[in-house]
Amino acid sequence: MLWLALYLPALSLEIFARADPAPEPLVVSVDERVQQVLIANRAAQTLGVRPGMGLGAAHALVPDLRVHPRDAVAEHAMLERLAAWAGQFTSQVSIVSPHMLLLEVEGSLTLFGGLAPLREQVRAQIAALGFEAIMGIAPTPLAATWFAHAGREVEITDQATLSGALAALPLACMGLAEKQRDTLHGMGVRTVGDCLRLPRTGLARRLGAELVMAFDQALGRMPDPRPYYSAPARYRGNLALPGSVENTEGLLFALHRLLQELGGFLLARGAGVPALTLILHHVKRATTEVTLGLVAPSRDVEHLFALWRERLERVVLTAPVEEITLRADALVPLGSRAGDFFAPKHADPQARAALIERLKARLGEDAVRGLALVAEHRPERAWRYVAVGEGEGTAPSTIRPLWLLAAPLPLEERNGTPWLEGALALAPDRERIESGWWDDGDVRRDYFVAHSAAGARLWVYRELTDPRRWFLHGVFG
């Protein structure tokens, strides 16, 4: 087996900062009671703020410093969302609290073209989500976590070199209890190698058998089973904004990061979404829900983002937004689509759906509709609006235009001939319609194809009842 440990050293900070496209000075304090800096972002560090500094001193250096108490619950929730996202790389993902994921990747190497391409994909995508990550790779899960904790981005792929690589690591990477660490330091032990050279019996007696067992698990001498994370059936991701946002343009950066997270979640399940809901959390007001329906299920992040950009242009915020939540309540299996082996000879069948979705996002759901035929002789009643893609019915055998006027246009008659900027020339064939007596929509007409003096091809009819007027009802393309 081969394990990739993904260590997120700044997770406590990043859950508050990843929605900010232009980070301002920000720190996370130890908690609400201990007014001390736990971690500071780069903007705050540039101005002199350091971990361990009191908040009073930090505010003296940076008066407009943003401060958040550490939120361990939110950190674990984010780790779970990242575990679901990481399922796109392997089905075996384990959470190592408080700030690490373990991915068993040996079975994924062929799919991604080897370890180096896989590692770079993980690195690029986790960075796109707004997280800094340190990766350790080793044949055992515990060794991978130690390398990552120590900041050693090594790739140890075989047992033969594992022991020597571990020996150089500092004891701090093991996450020892304070008493164990002090005891070892008092003995002059500083590295994992120093510890491994000690007699096992004495080490177990003085510091506990669990420590000796941890060394055996790290070296692969003992099994180290890990529980794998099981992702939820639906996606729900939230992101706090750096401040109150008063226009929808200011939501796009955070929304794009949630969509990237959703994309990994969907790819891991081989699924797409037929619809999404964006929940806007306002300051001291009820939330606003904005829905986005798709013509065809999709997991294409950039396509979904383009649709949301169009959709949000039609949203007027009733109050500032301080947090957003993206929700996908239904997932639809979405298989891979085969391409043209030689060349893209045919248009992408998904292009039509993408165009319709963008039109609906920009113009509104009701502004983009399909047409279906109805079994009815009267032309004005022989069709109906339907959802796009749901057209049905059989076209009449007679010649009819695709474009009907909203209401028939009365025509002037001269010497028994209909007139429209000149006499109309009628084709010899006619279509007679006598229908509708049962629903108070009785019509009796003779329809003709007519040609105008300007060359237009028109569809006209004459009433069969007095006063036998002429009307223009449609135009041929």
C-alpha positions as CSV (number, residue, x, y, z in Angstrom):
1,M,0.0,0.0,0.0
2,L,1.0,3.6,-0.5
3,W,-0.3,6.5,1.6
4,L,-0.5,10.2,0.9
5,A,-0.9,12.3,4.0
6,L,-2.4,15.8,3.4
7,Y,-1.6,18.0,6.3
8,L,-3.3,21.4,6.5
9,P,-1.3,23.4,9.0
10,A,-3.3,26.6,8.6
11,L,-6.8,25.1,8.6
12,S,-7.8,27.1,11.7
13,L,-7.2,30.3,9.8
14,E,-8.2,29.2,6.3
15,I,-11.8,28.4,7.2
16,F,-12.2,32.1,7.8
17,A,-9.9,33.4,5.1
18,R,-10.5,31.3,2.0
19,A,-13.5,33.4,0.8
20,D,-11.4,36.6,0.7
21,P,-9.8,37.4,-2.8
22,A,-7.6,40.2,-1.3
23,P,-6.8,39.0,2.3
24,E,-6.7,41.7,4.9
25,P,-4.8,41.3,8.2
26,L,-6.5,38.4,10.1
27,V,-5.7,36.2,13.1
28,V,-7.3,33.3,14.9
29,S,-7.1,33.5,18.7
30,V,-6.7,30.4,21.0
31,D,-10.3,30.7,22.0
32,E,-12.7,33.3,23.4
33,R,-11.2,33.1,26.9
34,V,-7.5,33.1,26.0
35,Q,-6.9,36.4,24.1
36,Q,-3.8,35.3,22.4
37,V,-2.9,34.9,18.7
38,L,-2.9,31.2,17.6
39,I,-2.1,31.8,14.0
40,A,-1.9,34.9,11.7
41,N,-2.2,35.3,8.0
42,R,0.6,36.7,5.8
43,A,-0.9,40.2,5.7
44,A,-0.9,40.3,9.6
45,Q,2.6,38.8,9.8
46,T,4.0,41.5,7.5
47,L,2.8,44.1,10.0
48,G,4.5,42.4,12.9
49,V,1.8,40.1,14.3
50,R,3.1,36.8,15.6
51,P,1.6,33.6,17.1
52,G,1.7,33.8,20.9
53,M,1.2,37.5,20.9
54,G,-1.6,39.0,23.0
55,L,-4.5,40.4,21.1
56,G,-4.0,43.8,22.7
57,A,-0.5,44.0,21.4
58,A,-1.7,42.8,18.0
59,H,-4.4,45.4,17.8
60,A,-1.8,48.1,18.8
61,L,0.2,47.1,15.7
62,V,-2.8,46.6,13.4
63,P,-5.9,48.6,14.6
64,D,-8.2,47.2,12.0
65,L,-7.1,43.6,12.6
66,R,-9.8,41.0,12.1
67,V,-10.0,38.4,14.9
68,H,-11.8,35.1,15.0
69,P,-11.7,32.6,18.0
70,R,-10.7,29.2,16.9
71,D,-13.7,27.0,15.9
72,A,-12.7,23.3,16.2
73,V,-16.2,22.2,15.2
74,A,-16.0,24.1,11.9
75,E,-12.5,22.7,11.3
76,H,-13.7,19.1,11.6
77,A,-16.7,19.8,9.4
78,M,-14.3,21.2,6.8
79,L,-12.1,18.2,7.1
80,E,-15.2,16.0,6.4
81,R,-16.1,18.1,3.3
82,L,-12.5,17.8,2.1
83,A,-12.6,14.0,2.7
84,A,-15.6,13.8,0.4
85,W,-13.8,16.0,-2.1
86,A,-10.7,13.8,-2.0
87,G,-12.8,10.8,-3.0
88,Q,-12.1,11.8,-6.6
89,F,-8.5,10.5,-6.1
90,T,-9.2,7.3,-4.2
91,S,-12.1,5.6,-2.5
92,Q,-10.0,5.1,0.6
93,V,-9.8,8.4,2.5
94,S,-9.4,8.6,6.3
95,I,-9.6,11.6,8.6
96,V,-6.8,12.2,11.1
97,S,-7.9,15.0,13.4
98,P,-7.4,17.8,13.8
99,H,-5.9,18.9,10.5
100,M,-5.0,15.9,8.3
101,L,-6.4,13.5,5.6
102,L,-4.9,10.2,4.6
103,L,-5.4,8.9,1.1
104,E,-4.4,5.3,0.1
105,V,-3.3,6.0,-3.5
106,E,-1.5,2.8,-4.7
107,G,-4.6,1.7,-6.6
108,S,-5.0,5.1,-8.3
109,L,-1.5,5.5,-9.8
110,T,-2.3,3.9,-13.1
111,L,-5.4,6.1,-13.5
112,F,-3.5,9.3,-12.9
113,G,-0.4,8.3,-14.8
114,G,1.9,7.8,-11.9
115,L,2.7,9.2,-8.4
116,A,4.1,12.6,-9.6
117,P,1.0,13.5,-11.7
118,L,-1.3,12.4,-9.0
119,R,0.5,14.4,-6.4
120,E,0.5,17.6,-8.5
121,Q,-3.2,17.3,-9.2
122,V,-3.9,17.0,-5.5
123,R,-1.6,20.0,-4.8
124,A,-3.2,22.2,-7.5
125,Q,-6.8,21.4,-6.6
126,I,-6.4,21.8,-2.8
127,A,-4.7,25.2,-3.5
128,A,-7.6,26.2,-5.7
129,L,-9.9,25.5,-2.8
130,G,-7.9,28.0,-0.7
131,F,-5.8,25.6,1.5
132,E,-2.1,25.3,2.1
133,A,-1.1,21.6,2.2
134,I,2.0,19.6,3.1
135,M,2.1,16.1,1.7
136,G,4.0,13.1,3.0
137,I,4.1,9.8,1.1
138,A,5.1,6.5,2.6
139,P,4.2,2.8,2.6
140,T,2.5,3.1,6.0
141,P,-0.2,5.6,7.1
142,L,1.5,6.6,10.3
143,A,4.9,7.2,8.6
144,A,3.1,9.4,6.0
145,T,1.6,11.5,8.8
146,W,4.9,11.9,10.5
147,F,6.6,13.1,7.3
148,A,3.8,15.6,6.7
149,H,3.8,16.9,10.3
150,A,7.6,17.4,10.0
151,G,7.2,19.3,6.8
152,R,9.2,16.7,4.9
153,E,7.6,16.3,1.5
154,V,9.4,13.1,0.7
155,E,8.2,10.2,-1.5
156,I,9.1,6.9,0.2
157,T,7.6,4.2,-1.8
158,D,9.3,1.1,-0.4
159,Q,10.0,-0.5,3.0
160,A,13.8,-0.7,2.4
161,T,14.3,3.1,2.6
162,L,11.6,3.8,5.2
163,S,13.6,3.2,8.4
164,G,16.4,5.5,7.4
165,A,14.1,8.3,6.3
166,L,12.1,8.1,9.5
167,A,15.3,8.2,11.7
168,A,16.0,11.8,10.6
169,L,12.6,13.2,11.7
170,P,12.3,15.3,14.9
171,L,10.3,13.9,17.8
172,A,7.8,16.8,17.4
173,C,6.3,15.1,14.3
174,M,4.9,12.2,16.4
175,G,2.4,14.3,18.4
176,L,3.7,13.0,21.8
177,A,2.2,13.9,25.1
178,E,4.0,16.7,26.9
179,K,5.2,14.3,29.6
180,Q,6.6,11.8,27.1
181,R,8.4,14.6,25.2
182,D,10.0,16.1,28.3
183,T,11.2,12.6,29.4
184,L,12.8,11.9,26.1
185,H,14.4,15.3,25.9
186,G,15.8,14.8,29.4
187,M,17.4,11.6,28.1
188,G,19.0,13.5,25.2
189,V,16.6,12.0,22.6
190,R,15.8,14.5,19.8
191,T,14.9,12.4,16.7
192,V,13.0,9.3,15.8
193,G,16.3,7.6,15.1
194,D,17.5,8.4,18.6
195,C,14.4,6.8,20.0
196,L,14.6,3.7,17.9
197,R,18.1,3.0,19.2
198,L,16.8,2.8,22.8
199,P,16.0,-0.7,24.3
200,R,12.4,-1.6,23.5
201,T,11.7,-3.0,26.9
202,G,12.9,0.0,28.8
203,L,11.2,2.4,26.4
204,A,7.8,0.6,26.9
205,R,8.3,0.5,30.7
206,R,9.1,4.2,31.0
207,L,6.8,5.7,28.3
208,G,4.2,3.1,27.6
209,A,3.7,0.2,25.2
210,E,1.7,2.4,22.9
211,L,4.8,4.3,21.9
212,V,6.7,1.2,21.0
213,M,3.6,0.0,19.0
214,A,3.5,3.3,17.1
215,F,7.1,2.7,16.0
216,D,6.2,-0.8,14.8
217,Q,3.2,0.6,12.9
218,A,5.2,3.4,11.3
219,L,7.8,0.9,10.1
220,G,5.2,-1.6,8.8
221,R,6.0,-4.3,11.4
222,M,2.4,-4.2,12.8
223,P,-0.9,-3.5,11.1
224,D,-2.4,0.0,11.3
225,P,-6.0,-0.3,10.2
226,R,-7.7,3.1,9.4
227,P,-11.5,3.8,9.3
228,Y,-12.5,5.1,5.8
229,Y,-14.7,8.2,5.6
230,S,-18.2,7.6,4.1
231,A,-19.4,10.7,2.3
232,P,-23.0,11.9,2.6
233,A,-25.5,11.3,-0.2
234,R,-26.0,15.0,-0.8
235,Y,-23.7,18.0,-0.9
236,R,-24.0,21.0,1.4
237,G,-21.1,23.5,1.7
238,N,-21.0,26.9,3.4
239,L,-18.4,29.7,3.3
240,A,-18.3,32.7,5.6
241,L,-17.5,36.0,3.7
242,P,-14.8,38.3,4.8
243,G,-17.3,41.1,5.4
244,S,-20.9,42.1,4.6
245,V,-21.3,41.9,0.8
246,E,-23.9,44.3,-0.7
247,N,-23.9,43.1,-4.4
248,T,-23.9,39.8,-6.1
249,E,-20.6,40.4,-7.9
250,G,-19.0,40.1,-4.5
251,L,-20.3,36.6,-4.0
252,L,-18.7,35.1,-7.1
253,F,-15.2,34.4,-5.6
254,A,-16.6,32.4,-2.7
255,L,-19.1,30.7,-4.9
256,H,-16.4,29.5,-7.3
257,R,-14.6,27.9,-4.4
258,L,-17.7,26.0,-3.3
259,L,-18.3,24.9,-6.9
260,Q,-14.7,23.5,-7.1
261,E,-15.4,21.6,-3.9
262,L,-18.7,20.3,-5.3
263,G,-16.9,19.3,-8.5
264,G,-14.6,16.9,-6.6
265,F,-17.6,15.6,-4.5
266,L,-19.5,14.8,-7.7
267,L,-16.5,13.3,-9.6
268,A,-15.9,10.9,-6.7
269,R,-19.5,9.6,-7.2
270,G,-19.6,9.6,-10.9
271,A,-22.6,12.0,-10.6
272,G,-24.0,15.3,-11.8
273,V,-26.5,17.7,-10.5
274,P,-29.8,18.6,-12.2
275,A,-30.3,21.7,-10.0
276,L,-28.5,23.7,-7.3
277,T,-29.6,26.0,-4.5
278,L,-27.6,29.0,-3.2
279,I,-28.6,30.2,0.2
280,L,-27.7,33.8,1.1
281,H,-27.3,34.5,4.8
282,H,-28.1,38.1,5.6
283,V,-27.3,40.2,8.6
284,K,-30.3,40.0,11.0
285,R,-32.7,39.0,8.2
286,A,-34.2,35.8,6.9
287,T,-32.1,33.9,4.3
288,T,-32.7,34.2,0.6
289,E,-32.7,31.1,-1.6
290,V,-31.7,31.3,-5.3
291,T,-32.2,28.2,-7.4
292,L,-30.5,27.2,-10.7
293,G,-32.1,24.4,-12.8
294,L,-30.2,22.6,-15.5
295,V,-31.4,21.2,-18.8
296,A,-29.1,18.2,-18.3
297,P,-27.2,17.1,-15.2
298,S,-23.6,18.4,-15.0
299,R,-20.5,18.5,-12.8
300,D,-18.5,20.9,-15.0
301,V,-17.3,23.5,-12.5
302,E,-16.7,26.3,-15.0
303,H,-20.0,25.7,-16.8
304,L,-21.9,25.8,-13.5
305,F,-20.0,29.0,-12.5
306,A,-20.9,30.7,-15.8
307,L,-24.5,29.8,-15.2
308,W,-24.5,31.2,-11.7
309,R,-22.8,34.4,-12.9
310,E,-25.7,34.9,-15.3
311,R,-28.3,33.9,-12.7
312,L,-27.0,36.2,-10.0
313,E,-27.1,39.2,-12.4
314,R,-30.9,39.0,-12.1
315,V,-30.8,38.9,-8.2
316,V,-31.2,42.1,-6.2
317,L,-29.9,41.8,-2.7
318,T,-32.4,43.0,-0.1
319,A,-29.8,43.1,2.6
320,P,-26.0,42.5,2.9
321,V,-24.8,38.9,2.8
322,E,-22.4,37.5,5.4
323,E,-22.3,33.9,4.5
324,I,-23.3,31.6,1.6
325,T,-24.4,28.0,1.4
326,L,-24.4,25.9,-1.7
327,R,-26.7,22.9,-1.7
328,A,-27.3,20.0,-4.1
329,D,-30.3,17.9,-2.9
330,A,-30.3,15.4,-5.8
331,L,-27.5,13.6,-7.6
332,V,-27.9,11.9,-10.9
333,P,-25.5,9.2,-12.3
334,L,-23.3,10.8,-15.0
335,G,-21.2,8.5,-17.1
336,S,-18.3,9.4,-19.2
337,R,-19.0,10.6,-22.7
338,A,-17.1,9.0,-25.6
339,G,-15.4,11.4,-28.0
340,D,-14.8,11.2,-31.7
341,F,-11.7,9.0,-32.2
342,F,-10.4,10.8,-35.2
343,A,-11.7,14.4,-35.1
344,P,-14.6,16.4,-33.7
345,K,-16.7,15.9,-36.8
346,H,-20.0,16.4,-35.0
347,A,-21.2,19.1,-32.7
348,D,-21.1,18.4,-29.0
349,P,-24.5,17.2,-28.0
350,Q,-24.1,19.0,-24.7
351,A,-23.6,22.3,-26.4
352,R,-27.3,22.7,-27.0
353,A,-28.0,22.1,-23.3
354,A,-25.3,24.5,-22.2
355,L,-26.8,27.3,-24.4
356,I,-30.3,26.7,-23.1
357,E,-29.0,26.7,-19.5
358,R,-27.2,30.0,-20.0
359,L,-30.3,31.6,-21.6
360,K,-32.4,30.4,-18.7
361,A,-29.9,31.7,-16.1
362,R,-29.8,35.1,-17.8
363,L,-33.4,35.5,-18.8
364,G,-35.3,33.4,-16.3
365,E,-36.9,30.0,-16.2
366,D,-40.2,31.1,-17.8
367,A,-38.5,33.0,-20.7
368,V,-37.0,29.9,-22.3
369,R,-39.5,27.2,-23.3
370,G,-40.1,24.5,-25.8
371,L,-43.0,23.9,-28.1
372,A,-45.1,20.7,-28.5
373,L,-47.7,19.9,-31.1
374,V,-51.3,19.3,-30.1
375,A,-53.8,17.1,-32.0
376,E,-56.0,20.0,-33.0
377,H,-57.1,21.3,-36.5
378,R,-57.3,24.9,-35.5
379,P,-53.8,26.3,-36.0
380,E,-53.9,28.7,-33.1
381,R,-54.6,25.8,-30.8
382,A,-52.4,23.1,-32.3
383,W,-49.4,23.8,-30.1
384,R,-48.5,24.4,-26.4
385,Y,-45.5,25.5,-24.3
386,V,-43.5,22.8,-22.6
387,A,-40.2,22.5,-20.8
388,V,-37.3,22.6,-23.1
389,G,-36.7,19.1,-24.5
390,E,-40.2,17.8,-23.9
391,G,-41.7,18.5,-27.4
392,E,-44.0,15.8,-28.6
393,G,-46.8,15.2,-31.1
394,T,-47.1,14.6,-34.9
395,A,-46.8,17.3,-37.5
396,P,-49.8,17.8,-39.8
397,S,-49.5,16.4,-43.3
398,T,-50.6,19.7,-44.9
399,I,-48.3,22.6,-45.5
400,R,-48.2,25.1,-42.6
401,P,-45.8,27.8,-41.6
402,L,-43.8,27.7,-38.4
403,W,-44.5,31.4,-37.7
404,L,-48.1,32.3,-36.8
405,L,-49.2,35.8,-36.0
406,A,-50.4,36.3,-32.4
407,A,-53.8,37.3,-33.9
408,P,-54.9,37.0,-37.6
409,L,-54.4,40.3,-39.5
410,P,-57.4,41.4,-41.6
411,L,-56.6,42.0,-45.2
412,E,-58.1,44.4,-47.7
413,E,-59.9,42.8,-50.7
414,R,-59.9,44.2,-54.2
415,N,-61.8,42.6,-57.0
416,G,-62.2,39.4,-55.0
417,T,-58.4,39.1,-54.4
418,P,-56.7,39.6,-51.0
419,W,-54.4,42.6,-51.0
420,L,-51.2,43.3,-48.9
421,E,-49.1,46.1,-50.5
422,G,-50.3,44.7,-53.7
423,A,-52.4,41.7,-54.9
424,L,-51.6,38.3,-53.4
425,A,-51.2,35.4,-55.8
426,L,-52.9,32.3,-54.4
427,A,-51.8,28.7,-54.9
428,P,-54.5,26.5,-56.3
429,D,-54.6,24.1,-53.3
430,R,-56.5,24.9,-50.2
431,E,-56.9,23.5,-46.7
432,R,-60.4,23.6,-45.3
433,I,-60.9,23.8,-41.5
434,E,-64.3,23.4,-39.9
435,S,-63.9,22.8,-36.2
436,G,-64.6,23.9,-32.6
437,W,-68.4,24.0,-32.5
438,W,-68.2,22.1,-29.1
439,D,-66.1,24.7,-27.2
440,D,-67.4,28.0,-28.4
441,G,-64.4,28.3,-30.7
442,D,-66.2,27.5,-33.9
443,V,-64.1,28.3,-37.1
444,R,-64.9,27.7,-40.8
445,R,-62.0,28.7,-43.0
446,D,-60.2,28.0,-46.3
447,Y,-56.4,28.4,-46.1
448,F,-54.1,29.2,-49.0
449,V,-50.4,29.7,-49.6
450,A,-50.0,33.1,-51.1
451,H,-47.1,35.1,-52.7
452,S,-46.9,38.8,-52.2
453,A,-45.5,41.3,-54.8
454,A,-42.3,41.5,-52.7
455,G,-41.8,37.8,-52.9
456,A,-42.9,36.8,-49.4
457,R,-44.6,33.5,-48.9
458,L,-47.7,33.9,-46.7
459,W,-50.4,31.8,-45.2
460,V,-53.9,33.4,-45.6
461,Y,-57.4,32.3,-45.1
462,R,-60.9,33.3,-46.1
463,E,-63.9,32.9,-43.8
464,L,-66.6,30.5,-45.1
465,T,-69.3,32.5,-43.2
466,D,-70.4,36.0,-44.0
467,P,-68.9,38.5,-44.4
468,R,-66.2,36.1,-45.9
469,R,-63.2,38.3,-45.1
470,W,-59.6,37.6,-45.8
471,F,-56.9,37.3,-43.0
472,L,-53.1,36.8,-42.9
473,H,-52.4,34.1,-40.3
474,G,-48.8,33.0,-40.8
475,V,-45.5,33.6,-42.7
476,F,-43.2,30.9,-44.2
477,G,-39.5,31.1,-43.6
